[in-house]
Amino acid sequence: MLHPQARALLDLIEKSGLPPTHLLSPADARRFYRDRRAYTQPDAPEVGAARDLTAPGPYGKIPLRLYRPQGSQGDAVLPVLVYYHGGGCVIGDLDTHDTLCRTLANAAGICVVAVDYRLAPEHRFPAAVDDCIAATRWVSANAAALKLDAARLAVGGDSAGGNLAAVVSIAARDAGDLPIRYQLLIYPVTDLRRGAPSHTSNGQGYLLTRESIAYFYDQHYVPDPAQHLDWRVSPLLAASLENLPPALVITAGYDPLRDEGLHYAEALTAAGNSAVYVCFDRQIHGFITMGRVFDDAGVAVRMCAAELQRALGA
């Protein structure tokens, strides 16, 4: 059964008459996504420090935001999670995921560095991948100056950000010079072929729809269908998934992406990696940022923080 809190939100959205994402321009979709957080996200908690930084990227500076947990000493060297926001590589920014990053930093007792990668359609695939790899490399290379422990570095993200975290982990393994300790994959995109049953059973009526996925990926981020088979957008199709960091994969029962998240966790395990899979059966895509209206969001965030704390020795 769909969680009553999720049902109530979906009913409210339907009654509001707001147009679905796939009928909006990217600029309007970004604005609606930012504005919606006031209704669904909890108040942003205080942290020990938050400051904006930039990292050099392949096509210019990449904005970052560094969070230190509340109660930490300014000179303490802490583990770090590099976080990539969701939004189909079309919407989302540092502000849409500010509350989540702050909460993870405080709850896990680690630093979080959020990455504001370039978005489509202005910057199509592989722009987001290139930016996230470059930003993560910069964080690792400058860890000492930032009071971060490069040996205890994790990557993570939700939805498109979960896809990017999986891709960065594979790229780092292949390059061999960017050690990543852990990957946090929250309802990740892993297979743009979209043949899993949940794309049919959950493709309408649960916030993220088949049309909105096509809007993000087919229309804006990866309009060339041949590129859908590239592991940098479909990490499930990578030639090898061996020797990757341990992972926590979280999905939602009423999410079109549910099955491809499960399939990725299974593929990680089959390749000899440690992968924990948790499905919030009664929830919808995007729930983890909606702590103002979903009780399950707080549970999921605390679970992520506990696993990060354990994996990074925080």
DAWOMO-V651022 format. One record per residue. RES is the residue in three letters. PHI is phi in degrees with one decimal (999 if undefined). Layout:
# DAWOMO-V651022
res=(RES,RES)
phi=(PHI,PHI)
This chain:
# DAWOMO-V651022
res=(MET,LEU,HIS,PRO,GLN,ALA,ARG,ALA,LEU,LEU,ASP,LEU,ILE,GLU,LYS,SER,GLY,LEU,PRO,PRO,THR,HIS,LEU,LEU,SER,PRO,ALA,ASP,ALA,ARG,ARG,PHE,TYR,ARG,ASP,ARG,ARG,ALA,TYR,THR,GLN,PRO,ASP,ALA,PRO,GLU,VAL,GLY,ALA,ALA,ARG,ASP,LEU,THR,ALA,PRO,GLY,PRO,TYR,GLY,LYS,ILE,PRO,LEU,ARG,LEU,TYR,ARG,PRO,GLN,GLY,SER,GLN,GLY,ASP,ALA,VAL,LEU,PRO,VAL,LEU,VAL,TYR,TYR,HIS,GLY,GLY,GLY,CYS,VAL,ILE,GLY,ASP,LEU,ASP,THR,HIS,ASP,THR,LEU,CYS,ARG,THR,LEU,ALA,ASN,ALA,ALA,GLY,ILE,CYS,VAL,VAL,ALA,VAL,ASP,TYR,ARG,LEU,ALA,PRO,GLU,HIS,ARG,PHE,PRO,ALA,ALA,VAL,ASP,ASP,CYS,ILE,ALA,ALA,THR,ARG,TRP,VAL,SER,ALA,ASN,ALA,ALA,ALA,LEU,LYS,LEU,ASP,ALA,ALA,ARG,LEU,ALA,VAL,GLY,GLY,ASP,SER,ALA,GLY,GLY,ASN,LEU,ALA,ALA,VAL,VAL,SER,ILE,ALA,ALA,ARG,ASP,ALA,GLY,ASP,LEU,PRO,ILE,ARG,TYR,GLN,LEU,LEU,ILE,TYR,PRO,VAL,THR,ASP,LEU,ARG,ARG,GLY,ALA,PRO,SER,HIS,THR,SER,ASN,GLY,GLN,GLY,TYR,LEU,LEU,THR,ARG,GLU,SER,ILE,ALA,TYR,PHE,TYR,ASP,GLN,HIS,TYR,VAL,PRO,ASP,PRO,ALA,GLN,HIS,LEU,ASP,TRP,ARG,VAL,SER,PRO,LEU,LEU,ALA,ALA,SER,LEU,GLU,ASN,LEU,PRO,PRO,ALA,LEU,VAL,ILE,THR,ALA,GLY,TYR,ASP,PRO,LEU,ARG,ASP,GLU,GLY,LEU,HIS,TYR,ALA,GLU,ALA,LEU,THR,ALA,ALA,GLY,ASN,SER,ALA,VAL,TYR,VAL,CYS,PHE,ASP,ARG,GLN,ILE,HIS,GLY,PHE,ILE,THR,MET,GLY,ARG,VAL,PHE,ASP,ASP,ALA,GLY,VAL,ALA,VAL,ARG,MET,CYS,ALA,ALA,GLU,LEU,GLN,ARG,ALA,LEU,GLY,ALA)
phi=(999,-61.3,-59.9,-55.9,-66.3,-68.3,-60.1,-64.0,-66.8,-61.9,-64.9,-63.9,-63.2,-63.8,-68.3,-68.0,76.7,-65.2,-68.7,-66.2,-55.0,-69.6,-100.0,-100.6,-71.8,-53.7,-62.9,-69.0,-62.4,-64.3,-66.3,-62.4,-64.7,-65.8,-67.8,-64.2,-63.0,-63.6,-91.1,-114.0,-94.6,-68.1,-61.9,-69.2,-75.4,-69.5,-122.7,-64.2,-165.4,-142.4,-145.3,-88.2,-132.9,-135.6,-117.7,-69.0,-120.6,-65.0,-132.8,128.8,-73.1,-108.3,-67.7,-131.5,-135.9,-102.4,-115.3,-109.7,-69.6,-62.2,88.5,-82.4,-76.4,-62.0,-101.2,-73.1,-87.8,-121.0,-61.5,-141.1,-107.7,-90.5,-115.2,-114.2,-72.9,-85.9,131.8,66.0,61.4,-124.1,-123.7,98.1,-163.8,-62.3,-77.5,-65.1,-117.1,-62.1,-62.7,-62.0,-65.5,-61.8,-66.0,-63.5,-60.2,-66.7,-69.7,-92.2,68.9,-128.6,-86.1,-126.5,-116.9,-89.2,-113.1,-99.1,-71.0,-66.5,-113.2,-86.6,-84.7,-61.5,-134.9,-84.1,-49.7,-101.8,-56.3,-62.3,-61.7,-59.4,-66.3,-68.1,-65.0,-62.7,-64.9,-67.0,-61.9,-66.5,-59.0,-63.7,-68.4,-106.8,-58.4,-60.6,-67.3,-92.4,60.6,-119.0,-98.7,-63.8,-79.4,-125.8,-113.5,-117.8,-123.0,-164.6,177.4,-117.3,59.3,-58.9,-67.2,-65.9,-57.8,-65.1,-64.6,-63.8,-67.5,-60.6,-62.4,-67.6,-61.8,-66.6,-60.7,-65.8,-73.3,77.6,-127.2,-134.1,-69.6,-118.8,-85.1,-160.6,-130.6,-108.9,-116.8,-102.1,29.6,-77.3,-78.5,-129.6,-153.4,-73.1,-67.5,56.7,-96.0,-68.3,-55.9,-65.4,-68.0,-88.1,-68.6,-114.8,-76.6,-138.7,91.8,-129.5,79.0,-86.0,-120.0,-57.2,-66.8,-71.5,-64.0,-63.4,-60.1,-66.2,-94.5,-71.3,-83.5,-116.5,-87.2,-132.7,-69.7,-87.5,-57.7,-62.8,-76.4,-64.6,-89.5,-70.2,-62.6,-75.7,-118.3,-125.9,-60.6,-61.6,-94.1,-58.8,-58.6,-146.2,-114.7,-76.6,57.6,-105.9,-64.1,-54.4,-136.5,-111.7,-113.3,-112.9,-131.2,-123.7,-63.8,-107.6,-120.3,-57.1,-85.4,-53.8,-70.7,-72.1,-66.1,-61.0,-61.9,-69.3,-61.1,-64.2,-67.5,-61.1,-64.5,-62.3,-84.1,96.6,-93.9,-89.5,-141.4,-101.4,-116.4,-133.6,-111.6,-86.0,-58.1,-97.0,-107.1,-112.6,-58.7,89.0,-64.5,-67.5,-90.5,-104.5,-66.1,-71.6,-120.1,-121.8,-64.2,-62.1,-61.9,-63.2,-62.7,-65.4,-64.2,-65.0,-63.5,-59.6,-63.4,-64.4,-69.2,-63.5,-60.5,-67.5,-68.9,-99.6,65.1,-76.9)
